[in-house]
Structures are given as C-alpha cells and as structure tokens.
Amino acid sequence: MIPKEQRAFLTAARMCGRVAVFLLLILFSGCSSPARLKHASARQFDFARDTFSYPNELVWEYSFNENGKWTGHRRAVKPTYSQHCFVVARSACQFFQNAVFDPGLPMVEEETYRKLVRRLISTNPREALPEDRKIVFPGYADLRSFSQVHGRLLKEECGGAWQCYFQRGNWRMIFPFSRHHQQNVAEQLKTRLDRKSVAVVHVVRFPQLSINHAMLMFGVEETSNEIHFLTYDPNEPEKQVRITYDRAARTFYLPANAYFSGGRIDVYPIYDRSMY
C-alpha cells in the first residue's frame, strides 16, 4: 500500500483505542517471538515460481519534484487491482506452505480451480499443512504460471481490500518501535527464514505515512554488519527486493522504489500468532 491511499486505514487503526490496545499489549507481552510452524517446508521459496505474476497496482504515481521533494499524483488510468498488498503477501505465503502444483496431472475446469483456491485461502497462514494434506493444483508447475492463466480467478477469490484494513495485527503500528524491538525482530526473522520458512511482514513509518505496506520475506543473507532479507513485494512482482537490517543502527532500510523514496522503515511480522 502507499501513503495517500491509507487515510481510512489509519483512521480505523486509531479508532481501536490506545487504552484498549495497551491493555492487550500488557496481557500478551510475553508473545514476542514469531510463531513456529508445526510443519517446516521441505523446500526453499523460489521467487520465480512462488510469486504471483500480476502486481498490486498503485493508485498514485510518485517522484521527486524540482525541489527534491517526494510528491505524488493520481494515475491517469485507474488501476483495476489495488490496495491488496496484504492479501497478495498472505496468499503467496499460503500457497507456499499449503499447496502443491503438479504439471503431470491433467488440467481441470475453471470451477474446480476456483474451489481449490477457496480451500487454499481458507487454510491458516500461521500453520503449514503436513505434506499429505497439502492442496494439489493439477496441470501447472507453480504459482507464477498458474496466476498467468488464472489471474482473474485468483484476484476474485484471494480476498478483498477490506482484509488489509482489518488485519488483526494493524493495532501494533500505532505504538513506537524501539531499536531493541527491531533488533529482536531481525534476529527472529533470520531464525525463521533459515528454516526455509517465510514471513509476511508489515512495513511502516507511523505516523509519517510515508509507507504502510505488506511484503513476504523468504530468504536471508548476512555479513558482520548487516542482514539482507530477500523479499517479495506485491507491488513489484518482476524482481525480488532486499530489505537491509543495519546491526549497528538496529534499523531496517528499504531502497527507493516506485512508491517509497527510500530509507528507514519499521518492520514486524503478521499472520504470525494470535495477536498478529
């Protein structure tokens, strides 16, 4: 998602009420680490195979003006599929954890694929299915090729934009993110990704409104000074993104792209445990 499209979302987040959320935060303060999937993945996430072929489209176009200020204006052509970044990231997670594509099986009619997608989306993104219960999609090699043919079906069945606004973890973004918290998040995400798992993350700069977005982390590389998280951005499905964590600054950074001018971000995992 992008800043000027999120006014209603941020208003809803504030309406949750700081007092009620504070009490919940105290109650569940011990739940600070990402949930462990009961069934670890048998393979590594493959960006070329495990992502959707279509983007979560931008409503606004952004650029630096002549004074060096980051500004935006509405696109001339209204997008047909936008404000679904949480839905796309979560769905990619569910397909990776709970689906099997088998190109050796014959293709089936669209209505059968629709039923399979509905079953898949109804699975819990916080818990991977065991191998013998994964949902089989016949006739295709992977999600990328399946979504190239059945993009319309997937957009219709994976969920509406409203699910972004009412994702259960949205309350967390209105509270400050300490450097200690972000250090813990970085280490926890690294541990999870080292186990061939994936993690849907909420990327924010609240209350600046410069970014409010969901992405899917699927890999990790590190040096003595930094951790690089390989990430699928629903807005840019043609290339993987690197979110960098600076160990010394205890801060995450996202490079500039079509909707963000680049710089510091705050990160936390969602679709992850009872509170998120």
N, C-alpha and C positions, 0 to 999 in steps of 0.2 A: 504494500500500500504506500501511498505517497501523501505528503503533509496536508495539502488543501482539500483532500478528499476525506479527511478523517474528523471533521468537526463533530458530526453526530456520534461517532465512535467515542471520542474523548469526553463528550458531554455525558454519554451513558456511563463511562468509567467513573466520572466524578459523582454521578448520582448514586453509585454504590454506597457512598458514605464512608468517610475516613474512619469514623469511630467504629462502625461495624467491622470494617476490614481489619482495623488494628486489633480488635479482639480475636478475630480469626487468625491473624498473624501470630499472636501470642500463643494461641491454642495449638497451632501446628508448627511452631518454631523449630521443633525437632526434626521436621521433614525437610531437610536442607539439601539432600543429595538426589540426583536423578534416579528414577526407579530402575531396577534391574529387570530386563525382560526375562520371563521364565524360560523362553526358548531362544537361544542365541542363533544368529543367522549362520548358515553353512557356507556362505559366500560373501565376498566384498561387494558393496554397492558399486555399480558401473554407471557412470554418468551418461554414457552414450546409449545405454539400454534401459536404465531405471528411471528416466525422467519423461515428462510429457513433451510432446512435440510442439505444443501451442503455448503461448505466453499468457500470463495475467496482464492484460493490456493497461497502458497508462491513460488516464483521463486528461492529464496535463503534460505539457512539454516544458522542459527546464533547460536553462542555460545561464551563463554569466553575461550580464549586460555590459555596456561600455564602461561602466564604473566599477566593474568587478563584483557586482552583487548578484547572488544566485536568485533568479526570478523564474516565474512560471506563467503559462497561459494555457487556456483550454485548447485541445487539439481540434483542428479543423474538421476532422472526421470523427464522429462519436464512436468509441470502441463498443464492440458487441459483447466482450467478456472482460470485465474489470472488477477490481475490489474483491478478488477471490484468492489473494495470496495465501491466507491461512488454509483455505480449502485445498488449494493445489499442493502446498507443502505437506499437509496432513495426509492427503490421498496418496501422494508419492511414497510416504512412509508406510502406509497400509499395504500398498501394492508390493513394496519390497519385502515386508515382513510376512504377508499373508497370502500372496498369490504365486502361482507357478504358470509360466507360459510354455506351451508345448506345441511347437510348429509341426510336429509329426502327426498330430491329430487333425482330422478334417475340420474345416471351418463350420460354424453353425449360423443360424439365422440371427438377425439383429436382436430380436426379442429375447433370445436366450442369453446373448451377451449382456443385454440390459439387466436381466435377472442376476447374472453373475456379478456385475458391477455393484448392484444393490446389496448383494450378500457381502461383498468385499468391504464396502463403505460402512456396513453395519458392524464390522469387527472392531474390537477395541485397539486403538492405536498405541495404547500403553502396554499391550501384551501380545507378543507374536504367537501365532498358532504353531503347534507342532507340525512336523513335516507331513504326517499322514492326514492332517486336517486342512491343509492349505487349499485354496480355491483354484482350480485348474481352468485356464483360459486356452481353449484349443485353437490351433491354426495360426498362431502368431509366436514370434520368437521372444518378444519383450514388450514392455510398456510403450517404448518410443514408437515402434512400428504399429502397435495396436492403436495408439492415440492418433497416428497419422490418418488412419482409416475411419476410426470411430470417435473423432474429436467431439462432434456434436453430442453424441450419446453421453460421453464422459462429462461434458460440461453440464448437461441436464441432470445427471444422476449423482455427481460427487458432492453437491451441496450448494446452497445459495450464499450470497454475500452476507446475509444476516448472521451466518455462523461465525464470521470474523468478528463481528461486534459483540457477540455473546459468548465467545470462547472463555471458559471458566478461569483461565489464568490472567485475564486482562487486568484484574484488580492490582496485580503486582507492579505494573508500570508506573502507578502514581506515587510510589514510595521511592525515596532516594536509593541509589545503588552505590554502596561503599566500595572502595578498592579491595577490601578484604573479601567482600561478597563476590566481586568479579574474579578475583584470584581463585576462589573456591569453584566457581562455575567453570572456569577454564580447565582446571585440573579434573573436575568431574566429567566434563565433556570429553576430554582427552582419553580418560579411562574407558568411557563408554564406546568411543569410536575405535579404540584399539581392539575392542572385542568384536569388530565387524558389525557393530550396530549402527544405527542412525539416530539423529536427534533433530526434532523440529524446534527451532528457536525463535523467540520474539526479539526483534532488534528495534531499539527505541532510543530517542533522545527527548525524554519528557522533562519539563514542559515546553521545550523548544519547538516541538512539532516538525523538526527537520526530517525525521524519519520515524515510521511506525509500520513495521513490515514483518512478515514471517518467511523464514528460509529453512532449508533442510541441510544440516551438516552430515557428511558421510565419510570423511577421511581426515587424517591429521598428519602433519609433518612438523618437526621441531628442530630448533637449533638451541644453543645455550642461552640465547637472548629472547627468542620468540617461539610461539606456537602458531602454525598456519593451519587453519581449519578449512578444508575443501568443502565447498558449499554449493548447493543447487538453489538458484534464485528463480522463483516462479516468473518474475518479470523478464528474465533473460535466459531462456532455455537453451540457447545455442552455445553457451560456454559456461564452464564452472567458475566460481568466484572464490577468492581467498580472503577470508576474514582473519586478520592477524591479531594475535594477543601479544602485547609487549610485557615481558616479565617484570622489568624494572618499574614501568609506569603502572602495572597491573590494570591495563586498559586494552579493550578491543578496538580495532580500527577497520573501517570498510573503505576501499578505494572509491574514487568518484565513478559515477555511472550516469545513466540517463535520467535518474530521479533523485540522486543524492550527490551533494557537492564533494563528498569525501571527508573523512576524519573520524573522530572518536564516536563510538556507539556504546550502548549498554546492552547486554545480552543475558537472556535467561531461557531455560528450556521449558517448553509447553507440551501438551499431550503427553505428560510425563508421569504424573502421580495424581492423587486425589484432589489436591488444591490447584493443580495446573492442567 
